[in-house]
């Protein structure tokens, strides 16, 4: 999206009334190491997109936002949409918050209809086992990293921090199956299409409960029948103890709620990774 000239070709050559904005870099740790890369890629790219939307009268947008916009120092989870935002702990979260604020301005002053979906932690794959996430390099996301260890592609899982204020000392997150997340986008799209008034909404997309890293490891062992090797290492910059949401607003506005379990996400991800591994042999 930083290439505004090529991006404009999409608007010139196609007719559409809604943008679903997923584009952007998304690793918390990497964002702390390379903040300017994140600011330029996500914020400048988004500004180009929004300017072209207004130029070509595309008035609806669903934005892939994040739980990282919440001020984790302002209170304990669960996070509601009206919780304090700001005091982000990493540049990735800062980019999401800045883009939300820009979209609020454009909604108020330029008439954009906006749904900011605040993702918690998407995991899993399509149940077919043929569509999912399988990074070529070392991944910054937990479950693909776990799976690389489970199939022997990596020797050991590094667990970043074992002294957090949780039951087992590891971070806890609200992990949501990616198919539930896809369903949330479809329902948010229908919500935008069916509304007769201007919309600006910030909506949590999560399960409403948190799972620790060690619990994910235990589930993986149950699914694979193995014993995943791991070691506790130093904390990762920008991580907080526990994050999960209240997702009642999504249910109220467009009848969405998570239906699939964390265990199902682990099963589906493992099925996908095994299929990919067999395909590459």
C-alpha positions, -999 to 999 in steps of 0.1 A, spaced: 0 0 0 30 23 2 30 23 -36 1 47 -40 2 47 -78 -3 9 -81 -28 10 -53 -49 35 -72 -51 11 -102 -72 -12 -80 -97 16 -74 -97 27 -111 -101 -8 -125 -127 -22 -100 -160 -12 -85 -165 -20 -48 -181 -3 -18 -163 -19 11 -126 -24 20 -114 -50 45 -80 -38 56 -57 -66 68 -25 -52 55 4 -45 79 33 -60 98 22 -78 129 50 -91 152 52 -75 187 88 -83 192 100 -73 158 81 -40 161 102 -32 192 134 -38 172 123 -21 140 97 6 150 102 28 119 95 -1 96 62 -6 114 53 31 114 61 35 77 45 2 65 13 3 85 5 40 90 18 55 57 3 26 37 -31 31 55 -31 68 48 -27 61 11 -56 36 12 -79 60 31 -71 89 8 -80 68 -22 -112 55 -6 -124 90 -2 -113 100 -37 -132 71 -53 -162 73 -29 -157 40 -12 -173 47 22 -172 14 41 -142 -1 59 -135 -30 82 -102 -26 99 -80 -54 113 -72 -38 147 -59 -54 178 -62 -59 215 -28 -42 218 -46 -8 216 -58 -12 252 -40 4 281 -29 -27 300 -20 -6 331 -55 9 335 -71 -23 348 -73 -60 347 -88 -82 319 -114 -87 306 -111 -57 283 -143 -40 272 -145 -17 242 -149 13 264 -117 4 284 -89 30 282 -68 28 251 -32 42 248 0 37 267 7 9 242 36 -13 252 50 -18 216 51 -1 182 28 -27 167 1 -17 191 8 20 185 3 16 147 -31 0 154 -41 28 178 -30 55 154 -50 40 125 -81 36 147 -78 73 156 -74 83 120 -105 63 110 -125 80 138 -115 114 124 -125 103 89 -158 89 101 -166 121 120 -155 145 93 -156 127 60 -184 102 65 -166 69 64 -185 40 79 -160 21 101 -159 -11 120 -126 -16 139 -124 -53 148 -101 -56 177 -86 -91 173 -73 -109 203 -50 -139 192 -61 -157 161 -48 -193 158 -57 -225 139 -64 -234 103 -93 -245 80 -107 -278 91 -99 -293 57 -62 -292 67 -54 -275 34 -55 -238 42 -35 -223 71 -3 -206 83 30 -222 77 58 -196 78 91 -204 60 112 -187 86 111 -187 124 76 -174 132 67 -148 158 33 -164 164 30 -191 191 11 -219 175 30 -221 142 62 -220 163 49 -248 185 41 -269 154 75 -265 139 89 -280 171 62 -307 171 71 -320 137 109 -318 144 116 -288 121 129 -269 152 146 -286 182 130 -267 211 103 -241 218 115 -210 236 89 -198 261 94 -161 266 91 -156 304 81 -179 332 76 -153 359 44 -136 348 16 -131 373 -4 -161 361 -11 -196 375 19 -212 357 40 -181 352 36 -179 314 16 -153 295 -21 -159 290 -39 -148 259 -74 -150 244 -68 -174 215 -95 -174 188 -99 -199 161 -92 -183 127 -125 -196 113 -144 -178 140 -125 -147 131 -134 -151 94 -171 -155 104 -168 -122 124 -156 -104 93 -185 -118 72 -210 -107 99 -194 -73 102 -196 -68 65 -234 -77 65 -238 -53 94 -222 -25 73 -243 -34 42 -276 -35 61 -272 -2 81 -290 29 70 -270 52 92 -234 62 96 -214 37 116 -183 40 137 -178 10 160 -149 -6 179 -156 -43 185 -137 -70 204 -133 -103 186 -122 -130 210 -135 -159 231 -137 -142 265 -112 -165 283 -74 -168 284 -51 -197 278 -14 -199 289 16 -209 268 21 -240 289 -16 -249 284 -11 -246 247 19 -270 250 -2 -295 269 -29 -294 243 -4 -299 216 10 -330 234 -25 -344 236 -32 -338 199 2 -351 187 8 -378 212 43 -363 217 62 -345 244 70 -311 231 105 -299 242 106 -264 256 127 -241 277 118 -209 296 138 -179 284 138 -142 291 107 -122 287 100 -107 253 99 -69 251 63 -55 251 45 -85 264 20 -83 293 8 -109 318 -28 -117 307 -51 -104 280 -87 -115 272 -118 -97 262 -155 -93 268 -171 -100 233 -207 -92 242 -208 -62 218 -202 -84 187 -231 -106 198 -254 -76 203 -245 -58 171 -243 -86 145 -250 -119 164 -214 -131 164 -197 -152 191 -168 -177 191 -179 -213 186 -147 -232 183 -123 -242 211 -86 -236 215 -81 -274 214 -99 -275 180 -76 -248 168 -46 -268 178 -60 -299 161 -68 -280 129 -33 -264 128 -16 -297 134 -36 -313 105 -26 -285 82 11 -287 92 11 -325 87 -5 -320 52 21 -294 43 49 -316 55 37 -346 35 33 -324 4 69 -312 6 84 -347 9 
